[in-house]
Amino acid sequence: MAPPFNLGIRAHDFGQIPLNDLIGKLQHYKLANIQFAVKKSFPENVPSLSALSPGTASYFGNAFRQAGIQIAVLGCYVNIVDPDPIKRAQALSDFGTHLRLARDFGASLVGTETGTKGQGYTLDNFTEDAFKDVVTSLKGMVAEAERFGVTVGIEAGKNHPLHTVSLTRRLLDAIPSNNLQVILDCANLMSPANYLQQEDIITEAFELLGDRIAVIHLKDFKVTDGKIKFVPVGQGYLHFEPILRYMKYQRPHLQGLLESTTEEHLEASIAYLESIYDNL
């Protein structure tokens, strides 16, 4: 018997709604895993990321646990390469708070992207110095994760300092700790210049990153006016077959999290993915 499709979603894609309503929607759509960024879903509970307390973490963690919902990724998306040293230090401190409280949330992995060396897109992200800053920040983050027995999940993105599969592999080699894992988002690796070669990119990701992939984001995209635009799953160009085949046969039960698919499109997107998965 083939393993079941282990599908979840980013909680804040439902918007900012009461906790009981969020849990009800997750149960209605049979989504047992979430990426949970508490400040995005419940900002009134978190005046600042540094204000998170064990009580806050336990409140949400217990609620999800009792409902049978697993926090696959505790989201703390901060700029770990901020050129302002004070802001970077605060970002790393906020991430450290999430590492310390992850177990209270019922999570084992805290996720982030690398951020940017400027305000949004900048060529400074594509330098060797930018990559070295990623390594420096992550070494400290991973050492902290090891102390608390949790894991750092890093996500690459086309315009970020960590912007290719090969660079991600180089990062894993520079920090060989198993407390550093990858959140793979294949849509984040696409550009107007390379998306027609996407199957090669996806294959390379599985070959080079292998069992260091902890979670997969399931996100779709189109190319509009020469730019990548994220769209609900099933409405774009991403080839999901190799991704779901990997999840089904090479990494059974690996968690896949829907991203950038709002509720109005959710039923169709879930049906689309389930149909592919069932027919592989």
N, C-alpha and C positions, 0 to 999 in steps of 0.2 A: 504493500500500500504506500502510495506517494505521501510525503510529509505535507501537512496543511500549509497553506499560504499564510505567512505570519505578517499581517498587514496592520499598520497603524497610521498616525497622522500627527502633524504639528498641532498642538492644542490651540494655539492662538489663531489658526486658520478658521476657527469657529467664531472669532471675535472675542470681545470682552463681555462674557455672560456669567451669570451666577454659577458657582461650582456645581450645584446639583443639576443644573441644566446642561452643563458641559458633560458631566458623567452620563446623564440620560442620553445625550446625543451619541456619545461614544458607544454606549451599549446598543442603541438603536441601529447603528451602522456596523455593529459587531467588530469594532476596532479595539483591540485589547492592548495596544501599545501606543505611547505618545512620546513626542518630544515636548518637553515642558519648560518654557521660559516664563517663570512666575511673574516677572515684572511686565511682560507683554500681555499675559492673560489676566492678571489681577494686580494692576499697578497700585491700587489703593492699599494693598497689603504690604507693599514694598516701596516705601518712600525713596530709598536708594538701595543699590545692591549690597552696599556695606551694612545696611540696616537689617539684613536677613538674620533671623534668630533660629535656634533649634526648635523653638515652639512653632514658628511659621512653617518650617520644613516638615515637622511632624504632623501639623494640621492637614497639609495637603497630601503628604505621603500616606497617612492613615486613611484618608478619604478615598484615594485611588486604590489603595491596597484592598480595602473592604469591598470595593466595587469590582475587583478582579482586573484592574488596569495596571499595567507595568509602565513605569517611566523608563523608556529605553535610552533616552538622552535627556539629561538635565541641561537645558540650554543656557549658556552664559556667553553670548556673542560680544566679545570686547576686542578692542584694537591692541593686539599684543606687540605691534611694531610702531606705535604712535611716536612720531618724531619729537614730541614734547615729553621729556623724561618724567615730569610730574604726572601727566595724564597716563603715560604708560605704566608707571608704578601703581597708580590707582586701578587701572585695568587688571593688572596682575594680582593685586590685592583682592579685587572683587571676584576674580576667578578662584583664588585661593579660598575665599569664603564658601563658594559653591562646592569645592572639593571637600572641605571640612564638614559640610552639612549634607553631602550627597546621600550618605547612608540613612540620615533622618528622613530624607525625601523618599527613600526606597529605591534609589538609583545607584548604579555602579559606574556610569560613564558621564562625564561632564564635557559638553561639546562647544567648540568655537571655530570660527574662521580665523585667518591670520590678521585681518584688518588691512590697513593701507598706510603708506608712508606720506600720504597727503590727504586732501579733502576729496574723497572719491577717486576717480581715475587719475593716475599719474604714471609716467614712465619710470619714476623712481622705484616703483614696485618690481621692476624687471631687472634689478641689479643684483650683483653678488652680495653687496652690503645688506640689501634688504633680506636676502635669504639668510645671511649670517645672523641678522637680528631675530628672525624667526627661530633659528636654532638656539640662540642665547636665551630667549624668553621661554621657549618650551623646555629647555633643560631644567630650569627652575620649577616650572609648572609640574613636570613629570616627577621630579624629586619630591615635591609636595604630595602628589598623588600617591606615590609609593608609601609615604608615611601614613596615609589614611586608608590604604588598601583599596583605592579606587583608580579609575582610568581616565586619561585625557583623550578626547576624541577630536581630531583635527580635520578640517574640511578644506579642500583646495577649491580655488575659483579662478577663472580665466584671467581676471584683471588684478589678482592678488599677488603678493610676493611668492606664494605657493600656488603656481598656476599651471603645472603640467603633472602628468603621472610620473615621469622620470624624476622630476624634482621632489615629488612626494616620496619616492623610493629613496632618494638621496637623504632626505630628512630622516626616514626610518633607520637608515644605516648610520647616520650621525648620532641618533639617540636610540640604541638598540633595545631599550626597555620595553617589555610587554605592557607596561602601563601607559604606553602611547599607542593608540589605535587610530584607524582612519574611518571617517564618515564619508562614504563615497557618494557624490552627487554627479552623475554623468552629465547632466544638463549644464552644470556649472563649468564643465570643461569644454563646452562647445563655443564656437565663434562663427561669424559669417564666413571665415576663411577655411574652417576645418570641418564643418558639420557634415559634409558629404563623405568624409572619411571616419564617421563616428564609430562604425563597427570596429575599425582598427584601434581606435582610442579605447573603446570599452574592453576589447580583448587584452590590450596592453595593461589596462588597470587591473584586471583579474590576474594576469600573469605576474606582474611586478609587485603588486600589493598583497595578493593572496590572502592568507589567514590573518593578516593585520587589518583587514576590513571588518569593522565591528557592526556597522549599521549602513544601510543603503537608503538614500533619499530617492524617492520616486517623483520626478518632476519632468514636465514637458516644456517644449519651446517651439517657437517659430522664428523665422528671420523676416523682419519687417523693416523696410526702408534701410536695409543694410545693417540692422542691429538685432541682437538677440532679444526676444520678448518671451517671458515665461507665460504659459497658458495652462488651463486645466489638463490633467492627464488624459490622453486620448485625443486631444485636439491639435496636437503639434507633430513635430518631425522625429521625435526621439524613438529609436528602435528598442522597444522594451523586451523583445524576445530573448536576446542574449543575457540580459540582466536577470530576467525571471528564471531562465534556464540555470544560470549559476546559482540562484537562490534555491531552486528546487532540487538540483542534483549534486552540486558541489558543496554547498553550505546550507543543508537543510535546517529550517527554523530560523535562519538569519532574518532579523527584523527589517522590514521595509516600511519607510514612513512617507506617506503622501505629503507633498509640499506644494504650495501655491495653487491648491485646488479648493475653492470655497464651497460652502454647503450646497449651493444651488446646482453645482456640477458633480457633487460627490457620488451620488448613486450611480450615475453613468460611468464615472471614472473607475469606481470599484468594480463594476460589472465588466468593464473593458479589460482591466488587469486580471481579474479572475478567469475570464474567458481564455486569455493567452496562457496563463499559468496552467489551467486545467488541460489544455490541448497540447502542451509541450511533451 
